[in-house]
Amino acid sequence: MNANAEKYLQMLQNEIHTVVFATTDENHHPVTCVIDIMLADQNGLYFLTAKGKSFYQRLMQQPVIALCGYKGKDTLSSQSVSLRARVQEIGQQHLAEIFAQNPYMAQIYPTPESRLALRVFHIYQGSGEFFDLSQKPIFRESFCFGAAQGAPLRFWVTPKCNGCGLCAKVCPQNCIGFYKNRAQIQPQHCLHCGRCEEICPQHAVERRTL
């Protein structure tokens, strides 16, 4: 796991903690629920649920998830982490550590007998993105872990560009510069609004996953 991935996984546990999960049901319809990220380590993330819950059944039928977590007092101070990943049930491994690090869980499942219903899930492979609206210009960064291959979206300027400058004039984050009379988009500051692609008279801007 690279340093960026570890930083953002730790952020999901320690700074955001409560996130929205997306799974699919037996009819392949999307379903969301709010889940706490209980642990993060060099091997990924951990959360838990009870075997009787529909969420558990969905995870067992289709062990892939998407999640998004957010922090900030308003939109312009917000930071978010989104993730698409694979999960696996690992029984009650790490359960004692989870309860030690998240003591409020003892108020929900107060006895050892009640905790027998719980199962821990490991998010072991995924790709994601950190998105920060609190900076000017905005900042975004992709990351991967567990041997996942990331394919972040980028707007790319091809050699058809003639340096007319129309794209730079409409960019809301002023993240387009020029080198040797060819526009260059700074991907870490790009909003992905698509205005550069729309306005280019040479059709030199392409939407790509790299």
C-alpha positions in Angstrom: 0.0 0.0 0.0 1.4 3.4 -0.9 1.6 6.3 1.5 -1.3 8.2 -0.1 -3.6 5.2 0.1 -2.7 4.6 3.8 -3.3 8.3 4.6 -6.8 8.3 3.1 -7.8 5.0 4.6 -6.7 6.3 8.0 -8.7 9.4 7.3 -11.8 7.3 6.7 -11.5 5.6 10.1 -10.3 8.4 12.3 -11.6 11.7 10.8 -14.7 10.7 8.9 -15.6 7.4 10.5 -19.3 7.3 9.4 -19.7 6.8 5.6 -22.5 5.9 3.1 -22.1 2.4 1.6 -23.7 1.4 -1.7 -24.4 -2.3 -2.5 -26.8 -4.0 -4.9 -29.8 -6.3 -4.0 -30.9 -9.6 -5.7 -32.4 -7.6 -8.5 -29.2 -5.6 -9.0 -30.9 -2.4 -7.7 -28.7 0.0 -5.7 -29.1 0.1 -1.9 -27.4 2.5 0.4 -26.8 2.4 4.2 -24.7 4.3 6.8 -21.9 2.3 8.2 -18.9 3.1 10.6 -15.4 2.3 9.5 -14.0 0.6 12.6 -10.3 -0.1 11.8 -7.7 0.8 9.2 -4.3 -0.9 8.8 -1.7 -1.7 6.1 -4.1 -4.3 4.7 -7.2 -2.1 4.2 -10.3 -1.2 6.2 -12.7 -3.1 8.5 -16.3 -2.7 9.4 -18.9 -5.0 10.9 -22.6 -5.9 10.6 -24.9 -8.6 12.1 -25.7 -11.8 10.2 -29.5 -11.1 10.3 -29.3 -7.8 8.5 -30.1 -7.4 4.8 -26.8 -5.6 4.4 -25.0 -8.8 5.4 -26.9 -10.8 2.8 -26.1 -8.3 0.1 -22.4 -8.4 0.9 -22.4 -12.2 0.8 -24.2 -12.3 -2.5 -22.1 -9.6 -4.2 -18.9 -8.8 -2.3 -18.2 -5.4 -3.9 -19.1 -2.0 -2.5 -18.8 1.7 -3.1 -18.6 4.2 -0.3 -18.2 7.9 0.3 -17.3 9.8 3.4 -17.4 13.5 4.0 -16.2 16.0 6.6 -16.5 19.8 6.9 -18.9 22.3 8.3 -20.1 23.4 4.9 -19.5 22.8 1.2 -16.6 25.1 0.8 -14.8 23.6 3.8 -15.5 20.0 2.8 -13.2 17.1 2.1 -14.4 13.7 0.9 -13.0 10.2 0.2 -14.8 7.9 -2.2 -13.9 4.3 -2.8 -14.9 1.3 -4.9 -13.6 -1.9 -3.4 -13.9 -5.7 -2.9 -14.8 -7.1 0.6 -14.7 -10.4 2.4 -16.2 -11.7 5.6 -13.5 -12.7 8.1 -15.8 -13.9 10.9 -15.0 -12.3 14.3 -11.4 -11.5 13.6 -10.4 -8.1 15.1 -13.7 -8.0 17.0 -12.1 -7.4 20.3 -9.9 -4.6 18.8 -12.9 -3.0 17.2 -14.8 -2.8 20.5 -11.7 -1.5 22.2 -11.2 1.3 19.6 -14.9 2.0 19.3 -16.3 1.8 22.9 -19.8 3.0 21.9 -20.3 -0.4 20.3 -20.6 -1.9 23.8 -23.8 0.1 24.3 -25.3 -1.5 21.2 -24.0 -5.0 21.8 -23.4 -5.1 25.5 -22.8 -8.8 26.2 -20.5 -11.4 24.7 -23.6 -13.4 23.8 -25.1 -10.5 21.8 -21.8 -10.1 19.9 -22.0 -13.6 18.5 -24.4 -12.1 15.8 -21.6 -9.9 14.5 -19.3 -10.5 11.5 -16.3 -8.4 10.6 -15.7 -7.5 6.9 -12.4 -6.6 5.4 -12.1 -4.1 2.6 -9.0 -5.6 1.1 -8.7 -4.2 -2.5 -9.9 -1.0 -4.0 -9.4 2.3 -5.7 -10.6 5.7 -4.6 -10.3 9.4 -4.7 -9.7 12.2 -2.2 -11.5 15.5 -3.1 -10.9 18.7 -1.3 -13.1 21.8 -1.8 -11.5 23.7 1.0 -8.4 24.5 -1.1 -8.2 27.1 -3.9 -7.9 25.7 -6.5 -9.6 22.5 -5.5 -7.5 19.4 -5.0 -8.1 15.8 -6.0 -6.0 12.7 -5.8 -6.5 9.1 -6.8 -5.2 6.1 -4.9 -5.3 2.3 -4.9 -4.5 -0.5 -2.5 -4.5 -4.3 -2.3 -3.1 -4.7 -5.9 -6.1 -2.8 -7.4 -5.5 -1.0 -10.6 -6.9 2.6 -10.6 -8.2 4.3 -13.8 -8.8 7.9 -12.8 -10.8 10.1 -15.2 -8.8 12.9 -16.8 -9.4 15.5 -19.4 -6.5 15.3 -21.8 -5.3 17.8 -24.5 -4.3 16.1 -27.8 -1.8 17.5 -30.4 -4.8 19.0 -32.3 -4.6 21.9 -29.9 -3.6 25.2 -31.6 -3.2 27.2 -28.4 -6.2 29.4 -29.0 -6.8 29.8 -25.2 -10.6 29.4 -25.2 -10.4 26.5 -22.7 -8.4 28.5 -20.2 -10.9 31.4 -20.3 -13.8 29.1 -19.3 -12.0 27.0 -16.7 -13.6 27.6 -13.3 -10.5 26.6 -11.4 -7.9 28.3 -13.7 -6.1 25.0 -14.0 -5.2 25.2 -17.7 -1.8 26.6 -18.7 0.2 26.5 -21.9 3.5 24.9 -22.9 4.9 25.3 -26.5 1.5 26.7 -27.6 -0.4 23.7 -26.4 -2.9 23.7 -23.5 -2.1 21.6 -20.4 -4.6 20.7 -17.8 -3.5 20.2 -14.2 -5.5 17.1 -13.2 -5.1 17.6 -9.5 -7.0 20.9 -9.7 -9.6 19.9 -12.4 -13.3 19.9 -11.4 -14.2 17.6 -14.4 -16.8 20.1 -15.4 -16.1 19.4 -19.1 -16.3 23.0 -20.3 -12.9 22.8 -22.0 -14.0 19.8 -24.0 -17.3 21.6 -25.0 -15.7 24.8 -26.1 -12.6 23.6 -27.9 -13.0 24.4 -31.7 -10.3 21.9 -32.6 -12.0 19.1 -30.6 -8.5 18.7 -29.0 -9.8 17.8 -25.4 -10.6 14.2 -24.7 -12.1 12.5 -21.6 -9.9 9.6 -20.7 -9.3 7.0 -18.0 -5.5 6.4 -17.8 
